[in-house]
Amino acid sequence: HEFQARELSSMAPHVGGSLSLSSSSAVRLPLHPQATTVASASHRCSLATQEGRAAIEGRGICYSVTTRQGRSVPILKDCSLSVPSGQLWMLLGPNGCGKSTLLKVLAGLLNPTYGTVHVNKPKSFVFQNPDHQVIMPTVEADVAFGLGKFSLSSDEVSSRVSKALDAVGMLKYSQRPIQTLSGGQKQRVAIAGALAEACKVLLLDELTTFLDEHDQLGVIKAVKDSVSSPGGVSALWVTHRLEELKYADGVIYMEDGRIIMRGDVPTAVNFLKEKQAHYIDRLDL
Ligand SMILES: Nc1ncnc2c1ncn2[C@@H]1O[C@H](COP(=O)(O)OP(=O)(O)OP(=O)(O)O)[C@@H](O)[C@H]1O
C-alpha cells in the first residue's frame, strides 16, 4: 500500500494524492429490484442517449451537507456523467474530491440536492474493506444469502450461485470457510453475490486499495469478465490505481466536487500526462 502511495505521488501527484488508509465501513448492499429514476431535481432533462438509455446516468448532480452552524457546504457541484450498458468506467480524482459521495448518490444511498440520477436495476454497491463484505460462514452460503428474498427453488439458487462463482473464478472455493480467504478472494465473493442477484449495475468503491498485486488483478479481471460477458452488466469503479485504467472502457476524473474530464482511455492518459507536466513545471526545479 505504501508502495502504491509513493508510486502515485511521484508519478502523478494531482491524480492520486496521498492514499487514505481509513476505511469506510463496508457492506455489500443490494439495492431495489426495479429500474426507476430518482429525481430530487429542480430541473429534469432527457435521460436518453443517442444510442439508447445509458446504464448509469446523472445530470447536474449537486450534493451539499449542512454544518451545525447551518452553513451549506457543497460536496458535489453540477456533476453529469453517463456510463453505457455493458461497459466498465473508472472514476478517478484526488482524496476528498467527491468520488465516494458521487457513487453513493448513484447508488441511491444519498439523495442529491439537485440533479437527476438514473441507474439500471438491480444494482449493487460494494465497498472497499473486504473483511466486512462477506457475512456467511462459507463461500457458497454467502453468495446464496442475497437470493433469500427472491423465493427461488433450491435448484435455481444452486445454479445461480455456481454461475456467479464461476464468473469470478471462485467456483472451486465454494465450500471454503470465508475466514480462510484472502482479501481479494473475499472481494470476488462479494462481487459474485451481486452477480447471483442478476445485478445490472455494479458500483464499486476502491475495491483494490488493500489488495496485493495478485488479488488486485483477480478482482479487476472478475469485474471486466462480468462486464464483457453477454447480459450487459455495467460497472463504475472508483480507484486511485492508474495501472487499472487498461481495463476501462471510459474514465471520469473529478476535482473539488466537479467532473472535469470524461473520455476514453487515450483521452484520459493525455489528460493525466498534461496534469503531471503542469505540476512538474510549477515545481520550478
Ligand atoms: N457528511 C459529510 N459531512 C461533511 N463533509 C463531508 C460529508 N461527506 C463527505 N464530506 C466531505 O466531502 C468531500 C468528499 O468526500 P468523498 O469521501 O466523497 O471523497 P473521495 O473522493 O471519495 O475521497 P477518497 O479518495 O479519500 O476516498 C470530503 O472533503 C469529505 O470530507
The ligand as a Gaussian input file, in Angstrom:
#p B3LYP/6-31G(d) Opt

LIG

0 1
 N      -21.468000      14.034000       5.724000
 C      -20.444000      14.847000       5.452000
 N      -20.254000      15.966000       6.159000
 C      -19.232000      16.816000       5.878000
 N      -18.347000      16.606000       4.887000
 C      -18.496000      15.507000       4.161000
 C      -19.536000      14.563000       4.383000
 N      -19.425000      13.572000       3.479000
 C      -18.340000      13.874000       2.731000
 N      -17.792000      15.014000       3.136000
 C      -16.612000      15.681000       2.567000
 O      -16.811000      15.694000       1.172000
 C      -15.572000      15.547000       0.497000
 C      -15.677000      14.389000      -0.477000
 O      -15.666000      13.155000       0.247000
 P      -15.587000      11.745000      -0.515000
 O      -15.479000      10.705000       0.524000
 O      -16.708000      11.671000      -1.464000
 O      -14.213000      11.920000      -1.297000
 P      -13.385000      10.834000      -2.123000
 O      -13.009000      11.478000      -3.407000
 O      -14.125000       9.550000      -2.183000
 O      -12.104000      10.685000      -1.203000
 P      -11.067000       9.451000      -1.001000
 O      -10.320000       9.296000      -2.294000
 O      -10.189000       9.954000       0.093000
 O      -11.852000       8.241000      -0.595000
 C      -14.523000      15.361000       1.569000
 O      -13.904000      16.616000       1.817000
 C      -15.317000      14.923000       2.773000
 O      -14.687000      15.302000       3.967000

